[in-house]
Amino acid sequence: MSIKEQPKNSGHTMADGSKMKPQKRLYDPETRRSSHAEEARTLAQQHVTATLCSISKQHDGHPYGSFVTYAMHEGQPIFLISGLAEHTKNLMKNPKASLLISENSAENPLASARVTLVGACRKLDEEEVGAARETYLRHHPSAVAYVDFRDFFFFGLEVSAVRYIGGFGKMSWFEHDDWITAEPDPLSEHAHEIITHMNEDHEDAMVLYCETMSDAQNVQSAVMTGIDRYGFEMDATQTDGVHPIRIAFSHEVETPDEARIELVRMVKEARKKLAS
C-alpha cells in the first residue's frame, strides 16, 4: 500500500520547547484498528459541509476558499453548485481543487480529525447526473427546490491524493487507490449511542475489560471513548493517571446488534478470566 502513516509522536514538542512525556502503553500496539484511509472515508461520509478551495480566476491564481455542501457518491464528493458562484467560475477555468472536511468536535480544535482531498473538480457528464442527483438529494432533501434549475450543475471531485490528520501526531498522505478501496466504518452513525449506553449503564464491564484484557491494574474507573468495526477504546483511570486502552473484537462487527453481542461475550470471557 502507498499509505504513509505517521504514528503518535513519542516526543511531541511543546510551545516552550520541552518534550511531552509519552503515556505508558497498557495495551498491545498491534491491536487491530481502522487504517487512516478508513478513518478518512468515515469522516467524509459523516459530514455534508466542507471548505472547497479552487484557483481564483479573478485574483491571479490565488487560492479561493468557499463553504459548500456535498455528498459522497461512489467514492468522490459531489456538489450541486450555481453557475454564478465564484468557485464554479474558477473550476470551469481550472479544475484543480481541494476539499477540507473537519470534525471540529474536540475541546481543542487542533485535536479534531480532518481530511483534505486533492484532485480535479469537474462538471459531471450527462449520463452521470441521474445517479448523482439521487445521492445528493438523499443527503440534502431541501435541494429539490433548485436541483433542476438550468444554472445549477453537478460537479465531482476526482480524488487523486489525500492528507489525513486524526489529531496530534496522527497523520498521513495516501493516494487514490487507498482512498477508493477503503470503506467507511459501518458503526460510525451508531457509535455515539453505543458509547453513551456503555458509559451510563456498564462501567463495571469496562473496568473488567481493562483489568483482564490489557495491562491495566487496580482500575478505579473506565469510560468508553470510541468504537468501530474492529474494536473499542477506553480511558482507564488508575492511581498514576488516565491511560488510553484499545481492545479488539474477535471479528469485525457491522451492526449495533453485532457489537452488543460481542461486548456481552467479552464480559463473560473477562469474568471467567477473573475467576480462574
Secondary structure, 3 states (H helix, E strand, C coil): CCCEEECCCCCCECCCCCECCCCCCCCCCCCCCCCHHHHHHHHHHHCCEEEEEEECCCCCCCEEEEEEECEEECCEEEEEEECCCHHHHHHHHCCEEEEEEECCCCCCHHHCCEEEEEEEEEECCHHHHHHHHHHHHHHCHHHHHCCCCCCEEEEEEEEEEEEEEEECCEEEEEEHHHHHHCCCCCCHHHHHHHHHHHHHHCHHHHHHHHHHHCCCCCCCEEEEEEEECCEEEEEEEECCEEEEEEEECCCCCCCHHHHHHHHHHHHHHHHHHHHC
